[in-house]
Amino acid sequence: MKKFVLYMLAGLLMTACTSQPKSQEKEKAKKVLVLYFSVTNTTKQLAEYIHEKVGGDIEAIEAVNPYPADFEATAARWQEELKANALPDIKPLKANINDYDIIFLGYPIWGDRYPLTIKTLIKTGALNGKVVVPFATSGSSSVKQSVAELKKDVPTIQVTNAFCVRSVLMDKLSLLVDRELITLGLIEGENEVLPDYSEMREPTAEEVALFEQSFADYPRMAGTKAVSVASRNTPRGIDYKFVGENNGAKMDIFVTKEKGDVAPYFTAVDRS
Ligand SMILES: Cc1cc2nc3c(=O)[nH]c(=O)nc-3n(C[C@H](O)[C@H](O)[C@H](O)COP(=O)(O)O)c2cc1C
């Protein structure tokens, strides 16, 4: 009810402003729905952060038969579903997606893709023609492959930007997410313009050490070699984009070294 009154007020204010030049007109507040699927609550935490920042409504996508919290058990069920081409049923959404201007769509990355519950949602046609901001959490993967899949599965979808936060970096949400929300015009603030990355070059011994340190606590990356690197200075330190190689597979690995006594960490691995 409170929200409805606010929208009414916004509407009245905008009507009152119609005589102003177009450039001075306030844009109508966008109605936002944060929709997310989460098994072990990491994506839920990110969804709640976004909701807290941008307002609107929030709802979980729930499997009728919930996935177990145990990684191996969920992975086994997911593999079976993939093999059988069987989509899990989801509970009907309470929100009417057509009431919203922007849908934040959150999910954990599974096998570099989105979980099958999202596929079930897509099959209902709910996302057709919608403005969607995909957001994800993962152990290491970037959101890139899942967004490509989303665009392929829903050709009418409008995706402007998308982002992913590694589950071990959930204490850096402000640093990693606010920039995206500012770009979308959903929160106030100004993003500093970041320079382009340098040309790719051979990494120095110091950069190789920093690269290896960034995934020292992530066994899946063990043995990954730094092939080349580009970097850029940012107000908070240095960003690196490494090309890494592991067992013949090449990948882009994004590493940040903040100023001061903060260990380097990787923010995403793009294996596409
Ligand atoms: C079946 C399964 C597959 C996964 N595949 C990947 C993967 O390909 N890349 C990755 O970085 N993390 C992967 N993860 C880790 C999850 O993306 C990560 O733990 C996520 O933050 C969990 O989100 P949730 O707590 O909202 O369920 C996988 C997890 C599960 C259960």
The ligand as an SDF file (V2000), in Angstrom:
LIG
                    3D

 31 33  0  0  0  0  0  0  0  0999 V2000
   25.6830  -28.5990   -9.3430 C   0  0  0  0  0  0  0  0  0  0  0  0
   26.6300  -27.4360   -9.1450 C   0  0  0  0  0  0  0  0  0  0  0  0
   27.4340  -27.0140  -10.1880 C   0  0  0  0  0  0  0  0  0  0  0  0
   28.2970  -25.9290  -10.0220 C   0  0  0  0  0  0  0  0  0  0  0  0
   29.0540  -25.5000  -11.0850 N   0  0  0  0  0  0  0  0  0  0  0  0
   29.8530  -24.4230  -10.9360 C   0  0  0  0  0  0  0  0  0  0  0  0
   30.6220  -23.9330  -12.0570 C   0  0  0  0  0  0  0  0  0  0  0  0
   30.5550  -24.4240  -13.1800 O   0  0  0  0  0  0  0  0  0  0  0  0
   31.4250  -22.8530  -11.8590 N   0  0  0  0  0  0  0  0  0  0  0  0
   31.5240  -22.2550  -10.6360 C   0  0  0  0  0  0  0  0  0  0  0  0
   32.2580  -21.3030  -10.5200 O   0  0  0  0  0  0  0  0  0  0  0  0
   30.7930  -22.6750   -9.5650 N   0  0  0  0  0  0  0  0  0  0  0  0
   29.9630  -23.7390   -9.7010 C   0  0  0  0  0  0  0  0  0  0  0  0
   29.2060  -24.1650   -8.6280 N   0  0  0  0  0  0  0  0  0  0  0  0
   29.2810  -23.4180   -7.3640 C   0  0  0  0  0  0  0  0  0  0  0  0
   28.0850  -22.4650   -7.1980 C   0  0  0  0  0  0  0  0  0  0  0  0
   27.8990  -21.6570   -8.3550 O   0  0  0  0  0  0  0  0  0  0  0  0
   28.2720  -21.5210   -6.0110 C   0  0  0  0  0  0  0  0  0  0  0  0
   28.5550  -22.2460   -4.8550 O   0  0  0  0  0  0  0  0  0  0  0  0
   27.0570  -20.6280   -5.7920 C   0  0  0  0  0  0  0  0  0  0  0  0
   27.4540  -19.4610   -5.1090 O   0  0  0  0  0  0  0  0  0  0  0  0
   25.9530  -21.3170   -5.0160 C   0  0  0  0  0  0  0  0  0  0  0  0
   24.8410  -20.4450   -4.9560 O   0  0  0  0  0  0  0  0  0  0  0  0
   23.5830  -20.6860   -3.9950 P   0  0  0  0  0  0  0  0  0  0  0  0
   24.1180  -20.7170   -2.5950 O   0  0  0  0  0  0  0  0  0  0  0  0
   22.7080  -19.5160   -4.2350 O   0  0  0  0  0  0  0  0  0  0  0  0
   22.9540  -21.9860   -4.3730 O   0  0  0  0  0  0  0  0  0  0  0  0
   28.3520  -25.2540   -8.7730 C   0  0  0  0  0  0  0  0  0  0  0  0
   27.5470  -25.7010   -7.7120 C   0  0  0  0  0  0  0  0  0  0  0  0
   26.6840  -26.7700   -7.8950 C   0  0  0  0  0  0  0  0  0  0  0  0
   25.8230  -27.2180   -6.7540 C   0  0  0  0  0  0  0  0  0  0  0  0
  1  2  1  0
  2  3  1  0
  2 30  2  0
  3  4  2  0
  4  5  1  0
  4 28  1  0
  5  6  2  0
  6  7  1  0
  6 13  1  0
  7  8  2  0
  7  9  1  0
  9 10  1  0
 10 11  2  0
 10 12  1  0
 12 13  2  0
 13 14  1  0
 14 15  1  0
 14 28  1  0
 15 16  1  0
 16 17  1  0
 16 18  1  0
 18 19  1  0
 18 20  1  0
 20 21  1  0
 20 22  1  0
 22 23  1  0
 23 24  1  0
 24 25  2  0
 24 26  1  0
 24 27  1  0
 28 29  2  0
 29 30  1  0
 30 31  1  0
M  END
$$$$
